[in-house]
């Protein structure tokens, strides 16, 4: 039973990491002009400043509400962390 719990926890952690990577992966898949528009849209939606947006994007430091708003903007149905 202990081994099963460890396996399950590992699977859950990997799933969380993959979900959190979606914003950065999405951003990296955009063309340069699309990246600028995405950045501007996210800054408007979240109220973040340019520096904070870049820091959160690179460190994946989004709050749950920011992640949900961004995923909604992108069109993803998964903003859970």
Phi and psi in degrees as a GROMACS rama.xvg file:
@    title "Ramachandran Plot"
@    xaxis  label "Phi"
@    yaxis  label "Psi"
@TYPE xy
-60.7317  -42.8441  UNK-2
-63.6862  -39.0506  UNK-3
-62.9626  -42.6322  UNK-4
-63.9652  -40.7087  UNK-5
-63.3804  -43.6638  UNK-6
-62.708  -43.8518  UNK-7
-63.9296  -44.509  UNK-8
-62.2577  -39.8385  UNK-9
-63.4716  -43.2559  UNK-10
-62.8551  -42.9536  UNK-11
-63.4469  -43.2706  UNK-12
-63.5625  -41.9046  UNK-13
-63.3119  -42.3252  UNK-14
-61.3182  -42.9548  UNK-15
-61.3629  -42.1435  UNK-16
-62.8974  -44.5053  UNK-17
-63.6106  -40.6938  UNK-18
-64.5607  -38.3901  UNK-19
-69.8546  -26.0625  UNK-20
-75.7556  -15.4966  UNK-21
-56.931  -39.8048  UNK-22
-65.707  -47.3429  UNK-23
-64.8592  -43.0718  UNK-24
-61.3305  -42.6574  UNK-25
-60.4819  -49.1442  UNK-26
-58.1272  -45.3675  UNK-27
-66.2877  -22.4523  UNK-28
-82.0186  -9.52714  UNK-29
-83.027  153.662  UNK-30
-73.3186  165.79  UNK-31
-55.8421  -46.7588  UNK-32
-68.6148  -33.5375  UNK-33
-68.3306  -36.2529  UNK-34
-61.4486  -42.8233  UNK-35
-62.3925  -44.1919  UNK-36
-65.2851  -43.4345  UNK-37
-58.7641  -48.0929  UNK-38
-57.9873  -47.3523  UNK-39
-62.9235  -41.561  UNK-40
-62.9471  -45.7943  UNK-41
-65.3914  -40.4052  UNK-42
-62.2801  -38.565  UNK-43
-69.4963  -43.834  UNK-44
-64.4365  -43.8255  UNK-45
-95.2422  -17.087  UNK-46
78.7544  14.3202  UNK-47
-78.9119  151.518  UNK-48
-85.4069  164.774  UNK-49
-54.1392  -51.4178  UNK-50
-59.2949  -43.9819  UNK-51
-65.9101  -40.7524  UNK-52
-56.7359  -50.1179  UNK-53
-62.8484  -41.2261  UNK-54
-63.1174  -45.9509  UNK-55
-67.2969  -36.6908  UNK-56
-63.0777  -46.852  UNK-57
-74.7741  -32.2356  UNK-58
-98.0459  -3.63344  UNK-59
57.2986  45.5615  UNK-60
-97.4218  29.9545  UNK-61
-70.2645  143.648  UNK-62
-77.4247  167.063  UNK-63
-59.6684  -42.8804  UNK-64
-67.1137  -39.7249  UNK-65
-62.8668  -45.0273  UNK-66
-60.6256  -43.6691  UNK-67
-64.0845  -42.4316  UNK-68
-64.7758  -42.4666  UNK-69
-67.5201  -45.3445  UNK-70
-62.2749  -36.9492  UNK-71
-64.0828  -43.5054  UNK-72
-61.6684  -42.7593  UNK-73
-68.7043  -33.5208  UNK-74
107.51  8.42011  UNK-75
-81.154  148.426  UNK-76
-97.1209  10.8023  UNK-77
-124.87  105.868  UNK-78
-124.671  17.8533  UNK-79
-84.3695  140.066  UNK-80
